[in-house]
Amino acid sequence: MGEVKKRAEIIWGIGLTFFMALLFFLPLRTWDTVHGKLYDLSLRIRGTLKPPPEIVIVAIDDSSMNQVGRWPWPRSKIAELITKIAEREAKVIAVDVIFLPLPGSEASPENRILGEATQRAGNVIYPFYFTLGRPEGDKKVEAPSYITPYSLILFDDPYKFSDFPPFTAQEIFAPIPEVAQGAKALGHINVIPDPDGKVRWDPLFIEYAGHYYPSFSLQIAAAYLGLSRGDIAVKVGQSLRLGKIILPTNAQGMMLINYYGSYQTVPHYSAAEVLAGKVTKEVLKDKIVIVGVTAAGTAAGVQDLMATPFSPKLSGVEKHAQEVASIIQNRLISRPVWLSFAEFILLIVMGIFLSIFLPRSRRIGALLISGLTIVIIGGIMVGAIYQGVWVKVFFPLVLIVGQYLLSVGFKSKVGEEVKEVKEEEKKYKAVEEDLLEAAGSPKKIGRYEILGELGKGAMGVVYKGRDPIIGRLVAIKTIRFDRLYEAEEIEGLKERFFIEAQAAGKLIHPHIVTIFDVGEDRGLSFMAMEFVEGEPLSKFTSKERLLPLEKVVKLIIESAEALNFAHSQGIVHRDIKPANIMLTPQGQAKVMDFGIAKLPSSTLTQTGSILGTPAYMSPEQISGRELDGRSDLFSLGCVFYELLIGLRPFKGENLSALSYQITQGTPALPSELNPQIPPLIDVFILKALAKSPQQRFQSGGEMASALREVLRNTLDR
């Protein structure tokens, strides 16, 4: 290569370095997502850690549900479990369940029995939950008097909160006073996922009504160490001191969670075995015992699951146990205040080094230098994690790939050499695409050309695409099994996905979105479907955007006919909701997502939050029983109700309360909320939402016929 080309390559390399330095300071959420994925990778390379023997989990698992009964258990049964654990001289008992007021429980002795068991034990810790956000307008918020004593009181300088504000709450869901007043401590269980849905940070405290309330895990660790709130001090924007242990935090008071591993890294003992006296005193004596629900058999949306670096479905109780382990062992991960500056200097020095030496090397030399530099950067990342420090290496890695591709471009010649360069660029382009995955859409999936992104869901991204063979527009739904499920589950789930998607592809009906193709491309499973212009019915569920009554009735008739056809082919949807029914520009209904309805839900939640999908489940579905097409018709009845009045028929402050309403509650009649709705629709709704499948419409055809009769007798007059 001539000296002119070398100088030009050096100038371009330095320019690329300073461009990356500029990106380093841009506060984009995309960077957070990629940094988070590299953090996950570093923990997985480091491997699992051995938890301290002082922590065990008493799991309300499938075995417990089979022996004691389905969740939620009577509170007297929880009281019995606490008593059994206390008799075995556990040092701390943490119960990861919020005991909120239940309808009709005022006169029940259940709350008193649980409160008395809590007081006798004297070492029980309970959680509560916040709705985050600032209070609306001048609305005054106030915590219950029995919650306030558990707030933090020591701060180095409270005025710094104006510069480093923590998360603020506008509403609290606290355990009932009969239970909470006998507790040793209370703490919040709010989870703040990163943009990609992974839980990597824990807010050690949250501000509510002028007080700062510690997390559930922090309270467990403090109780075990024999510390009170007078031993907890906050250095605003930097750290929290728990006795002699310093917990590093970011500016918002959040601590990086040093996960020890995946499911059952911490020892589990079945709650049924504890109740039966099969767990000996030696197992629980002087231990931290964390009680929580882990049963896989509970209904979708009821489980306390979250995505973490080691697992897409880690139980909340396991998350608390691993976080407490890291605190009491002082195995914490930090980002010192000087680290960002050091990362910036590393980026500049490495960029200048590559800019000087790559132009002076042949292609194989450039490849070796770039590869060695990647190994060094990766070694820094993993080695730092072993030392409890998180070093962000995304920008150096991208710069290495960019500098190598730049060098290859300058070294390219005509003829055979051009072909060789293209092959090398293709190989390193794959590396670059992996690093920049979150930054944009792919060019192609399978044989389909990608034209743009339509939206994102719990399972993956939905793209607008084109079939180049016949020129047909398609919607392509992607599913990343490797990021949603455990490794041992993936093979069986993929096989089931392809079988069921192929079965759903046979559903050719004017009111069903047709599935054209399913496949896999570089580990990405996808489904190519009919591209439908329009909007989902979820856009028309607010009171301000309700559709005309006659229009709603006709859309439900068309949806019922679509379900009738699917059920006749032996296919049950399982996830009917407004977001899964499209309204086309021609005013017709199109039911979609038949092909993935039977996959386990990957939408992750926490105790106290309510997902959209469970609100439309039938009693048999939310109870985990066998389903048939009548479950879909119940869900369609819920959709009809919401489209009529702008409210869901079943609501609850938390998932347990929602489950109770679906299985036991009776919604208000639509005509009571909107006098314009004919009484015949009330009769229809009562039958559609009957608790027993035998009392509902027995087929989508019967439901559609009944609505047509309503249309003839009322709306057409």
GUMINU-161501 format. One line per 4 residues: for each residue x, y, z of C-alpha. Coordinates in steps of 0.5 Angstrom, whole numbers, plus 500, padded with zeros to 3 digits. Example, Ala and Ser with C-alpha at 12.3 -4.5 7.8 and 13.67 -1.06 7.14 Angstrom:
2
525:491:516 | 527:498:514
END
This chain:
717
500:500:500 | 503:507:498 | 504:512:503 | 499:516:501
494:511:502 | 497:509:509 | 496:517:511 | 489:517:509
487:511:513 | 491:514:519 | 486:520:518 | 480:516:517
482:511:523 | 483:518:528 | 476:521:525 | 473:514:527
476:514:534 | 473:521:535 | 466:520:532 | 466:514:537
468:518:543 | 462:523:541 | 457:517:541 | 460:515:548
457:522:551 | 450:521:547 | 445:519:553 | 441:514:548
437:508:551 | 440:504:546 | 447:504:549 | 444:502:556
441:496:552 | 447:494:549 | 451:495:555 | 446:491:559
447:485:555 | 454:485:555 | 454:485:563 | 449:479:562
455:476:558 | 460:478:563 | 456:474:569 | 455:468:565
462:468:563 | 464:468:570 | 459:463:572 | 455:461:578
457:463:585 | 456:459:591 | 450:462:596 | 452:463:603
449:457:607 | 445:462:612 | 439:463:606 | 434:458:604
427:459:601 | 421:455:603 | 417:455:596 | 410:454:595
411:450:589 | 407:445:585 | 408:440:590 | 405:444:595
399:446:591 | 397:439:590 | 397:437:597 | 395:444:600
390:447:595 | 391:452:589 | 394:459:590 | 392:464:594
392:460:600 | 387:462:606 | 391:466:611 | 391:462:617
395:457:612 | 400:462:612 | 400:463:619 | 401:456:620
407:456:616 | 410:462:619 | 409:458:626 | 412:452:623
418:456:621 | 419:460:627 | 419:453:632 | 425:451:628
428:458:630 | 429:461:624 | 433:468:625 | 429:472:620
422:470:616 | 421:474:610 | 414:472:607 | 414:475:599
407:476:599 | 403:482:600 | 396:481:604 | 392:486:602
384:487:604 | 380:482:601 | 373:483:599 | 368:481:605
374:479:609 | 373:485:615 | 369:479:619 | 374:474:617
378:471:623 | 384:469:618 | 387:476:618 | 387:476:626
390:469:626 | 396:471:621 | 397:477:625 | 398:473:632
402:468:628 | 407:474:626 | 407:477:633 | 409:471:636
414:470:631 | 417:477:632 | 422:476:626 | 417:476:620
418:481:614 | 413:483:609 | 413:487:603 | 409:492:600
408:495:593 | 408:502:590 | 405:505:584 | 411:510:581
410:517:579 | 409:523:581 | 402:525:585 | 397:528:580
396:535:581 | 395:538:588 | 393:531:590 | 396:529:597
399:523:599 | 400:520:605 | 403:513:608 | 399:509:613
402:511:620 | 404:503:621 | 409:504:615 | 412:510:616
417:508:622 | 420:503:617 | 423:509:613 | 430:511:612
432:517:617 | 440:518:616 | 442:522:609 | 449:526:608
445:531:605 | 438:531:604 | 438:537:599 | 442:533:594
436:529:592 | 434:536:588 | 440:534:584 | 440:526:584
432:525:585 | 430:517:587 | 424:514:584 | 418:517:587
411:514:588 | 404:516:588 | 400:510:591 | 402:505:596
399:498:597 | 401:496:604 | 399:490:608 | 393:490:612
395:493:619 | 393:487:623 | 398:483:619 | 403:489:618
403:492:626 | 406:485:628 | 412:485:623 | 419:486:625
420:490:618 | 417:492:612 | 420:494:605 | 418:495:598
418:490:592 | 418:495:586 | 422:492:580 | 425:497:575
427:493:569 | 432:496:564 | 429:498:557 | 430:490:554
426:488:560 | 431:485:564 | 432:486:571 | 439:488:573
438:494:578 | 434:494:585 | 432:501:587 | 434:501:595
429:506:597 | 423:510:594 | 421:516:596 | 413:517:598
410:523:601 | 416:526:603 | 419:519:606 | 424:514:603
422:507:604 | 428:501:603 | 427:495:599 | 425:488:602
432:485:600 | 435:491:604 | 430:490:610 | 432:482:610
439:483:610 | 439:489:616 | 435:484:620 | 439:478:619
445:483:621 | 442:485:627 | 441:493:624 | 436:498:625
434:504:621 | 439:508:625 | 444:503:622 | 443:505:615
445:512:612 | 445:514:605 | 450:518:601 | 446:521:596
447:519:589 | 453:515:591 | 452:509:596 | 448:507:602
451:504:608 | 449:498:612 | 452:498:618 | 460:497:616
458:494:609 | 458:500:603 | 452:498:598 | 454:502:591
449:506:588 | 447:510:581 | 445:517:582 | 438:514:583
439:510:589 | 439:504:585 | 444:498:586 | 447:493:581
444:486:583 | 450:481:583 | 446:475:581 | 449:468:583
445:464:578 | 439:461:575 | 433:457:578 | 434:454:585
441:457:586 | 439:458:593 | 437:451:596 | 429:450:596
425:447:601 | 417:445:599 | 412:449:604 | 408:442:604
414:439:607 | 415:444:612 | 407:444:614 | 408:436:615
414:437:619 | 419:433:614 | 424:439:615 | 428:439:621
430:444:626 | 437:444:623 | 435:446:616 | 432:452:618
435:454:625 | 439:461:625 | 437:462:617 | 434:467:613
428:463:611 | 424:467:605 | 417:464:603 | 414:465:596
411:462:590 | 415:459:585 | 409:454:582 | 409:453:575
402:451:575 | 399:457:577 | 396:461:572 | 399:466:567
400:473:570 | 400:470:577 | 407:468:577 | 412:473:580
417:472:575 | 422:476:572 | 428:476:566 | 435:476:569
442:475:566 | 442:468:568 | 434:466:567 | 428:469:563
424:467:568 | 427:467:575 | 422:467:581 | 422:474:585
423:470:591 | 430:467:588 | 431:474:586 | 431:477:593
435:471:596 | 441:472:591 | 441:479:592 | 441:478:600
446:473:599 | 451:479:595 | 449:484:601 | 451:480:607
457:477:603 | 459:484:601 | 460:481:594 | 457:487:590
458:490:584 | 460:497:583 | 462:503:578 | 466:508:581
466:515:580 | 472:515:576 | 470:509:571 | 467:513:566
473:517:565 | 477:511:565 | 473:508:560 | 473:514:555
481:514:556 | 481:507:554 | 477:508:548 | 481:514:545
488:510:547 | 486:504:543 | 483:508:537 | 489:512:536
493:505:537 | 489:502:532 | 489:508:527 | 497:508:527
498:500:527 | 493:497:522 | 495:501:516 | 502:499:517
500:491:517 | 498:486:512 | 491:484:512 | 492:478:516
496:482:521 | 490:487:522 | 486:481:523 | 491:478:528
491:485:532 | 484:486:532 | 483:479:534 | 488:480:540
485:487:542 | 478:484:542 | 481:479:547 | 484:484:551
478:488:552 | 474:482:553 | 479:480:559 | 478:487:562
471:486:562 | 470:479:565 | 476:480:570 | 473:487:572
467:483:574 | 471:478:578 | 473:484:582 | 466:487:583
467:492:578 | 463:493:571 | 467:496:566 | 463:498:560
466:495:553 | 461:496:548 | 464:502:545 | 471:499:544
469:493:541 | 465:497:536 | 471:501:535 | 475:495:534
471:492:528 | 470:499:525 | 477:500:525 | 478:493:522
473:494:516 | 476:501:515 | 483:497:514 | 480:492:510
477:497:505 | 483:501:504 | 487:494:503 | 482:492:498
485:491:490 | 481:489:484 | 480:482:482 | 481:476:486
483:480:492 | 476:484:492 | 472:477:493 | 477:475:499
475:482:502 | 468:481:501 | 468:475:505 | 472:477:511
467:483:511 | 461:479:511 | 464:475:517 | 466:481:521
459:484:519 | 456:479:523 | 460:481:529 | 458:488:528
450:486:527 | 451:482:534 | 454:488:538 | 449:493:534
443:489:535 | 439:494:539 | 440:499:534 | 436:498:528
432:493:524 | 435:487:520 | 435:487:512 | 432:481:511
429:475:515 | 429:468:511 | 427:470:504 | 423:476:506
426:483:505 | 425:488:511 | 421:494:510 | 421:497:517
419:496:524 | 411:495:526 | 412:494:533 | 415:491:539
411:485:543 | 413:481:549 | 416:475:545 | 420:480:539
419:485:534 | 414:485:529 | 416:487:522 | 413:490:515
416:485:510 | 416:483:502 | 416:476:499 | 421:478:493
418:472:490 | 411:474:489 | 411:481:491 | 407:480:497
407:485:503 | 407:481:510 | 408:482:517 | 413:478:520
413:476:528 | 420:474:531 | 421:470:537 | 427:469:540
427:463:544 | 434:463:547 | 432:470:550 | 425:468:553
426:461:555 | 431:456:559 | 436:452:555 | 433:446:556
426:448:554 | 427:451:547 | 428:445:543 | 421:442:545
418:449:545 | 420:450:538 | 418:444:536 | 411:446:539
411:453:536 | 412:450:529 | 407:444:529 | 402:449:532
403:455:527 | 403:450:521 | 396:448:524 | 394:455:525
396:456:517 | 390:452:515 | 385:457:518 | 383:461:512
377:465:514 | 375:472:512 | 376:474:519 | 382:471:521
389:474:519 | 392:468:515 | 399:465:517 | 403:464:510
410:461:513 | 414:459:519 | 421:459:519 | 428:460:523
434:465:521 | 440:465:525 | 437:463:531 | 431:467:530
424:464:529 | 419:468:525 | 412:467:522 | 410:471:516
403:473:516 | 398:477:512 | 399:484:512 | 393:488:515
392:495:515 | 388:498:520 | 388:499:528 | 388:494:534
381:494:538 | 385:496:544 | 385:503:540 | 378:504:542
377:502:549 | 378:509:552 | 371:512:553 | 374:518:549
374:513:543 | 369:508:543 | 366:506:537 | 358:506:535
354:501:538 | 352:498:532 | 359:497:529 | 362:494:536
356:489:535 | 358:487:528 | 365:487:530 | 364:482:535
359:478:531 | 365:477:526 | 370:475:531 | 365:470:534
365:467:527 | 372:467:526 | 373:463:533 | 367:458:531
371:456:525 | 378:456:529 | 375:451:534 | 372:447:529
379:446:526 | 381:444:534 | 385:450:535 | 383:454:541
386:461:541 | 388:462:549 | 389:470:548 | 383:473:546
384:481:547 | 383:488:544 | 390:488:542 | 389:481:538
383:484:534 | 385:488:528 | 380:493:525 | 381:494:518
380:500:514 | 374:497:511 | 371:496:518 | 372:489:518
375:485:524 | 381:480:523 | 383:476:529 | 391:475:529
396:471:533 | 393:464:533 | 400:461:532 | 403:463:538
397:463:543 | 400:456:546 | 407:458:548 | 408:460:555
408:467:557 | 414:471:557 | 411:477:559 | 415:478:566
412:481:572 | 412:482:580 | 407:482:586 | 402:487:585
402:489:578 | 397:487:573 | 398:485:566 | 393:486:560
392:479:558 | 390:476:565 | 384:481:565 | 381:477:559
382:470:562 | 376:465:563 | 376:463:570 | 378:456:568
384:459:564 | 386:463:570 | 386:457:575 | 390:453:570
385:448:568 | 384:445:561 | 381:449:556 | 376:449:550
373:454:545 | 368:456:551 | 374:460:554 | 376:464:548
368:466:548 | 369:468:555 | 375:473:553 | 371:475:547
365:477:552 | 370:481:556 | 373:485:550 | 365:486:548
364:489:555 | 370:494:554 | 368:496:547 | 361:498:550
363:502:556 | 371:503:556 | 372:499:562 | 374:492:563
369:487:567 | 374:485:572 | 379:489:575 | 383:488:582
389:492:585 | 393:486:584 | 394:480:581 | 390:476:587
385:480:587 | 384:480:579 | 384:472:580 | 378:473:585
374:478:581 | 374:473:575 | 373:467:579 | 368:470:584
366:477:582 | 360:479:578 | 361:486:573 | 356:491:573
351:491:567 | 353:495:561 | 346:499:561 | 348:501:569
354:504:566 | 351:507:560 | 343:508:559 | 344:508:552
345:500:552 | 339:496:550 | 337:491:556 | 338:485:551
346:486:551 | 346:486:559 | 343:479:558 | 348:477:552
354:479:557 | 351:475:563 | 351:469:559 | 358:470:555
361:472:562 | 358:466:566 | 363:463:571 | 361:455:568
363:454:561 | 356:450:561 | 352:456:562 | 356:460:556
355:460:549 | 357:453:547 | 360:455:540 | 362:462:536
356:460:532 | 351:460:537 | 354:467:540 | 354:470:533
347:468:532 | 345:471:539 | 348:478:537 | 345:478:530
338:477:534 | 340:483:539 | 341:487:532 | 335:485:529
331:486:536 | 334:493:538 | 339:496:534 | 336:496:527
329:499:530
END
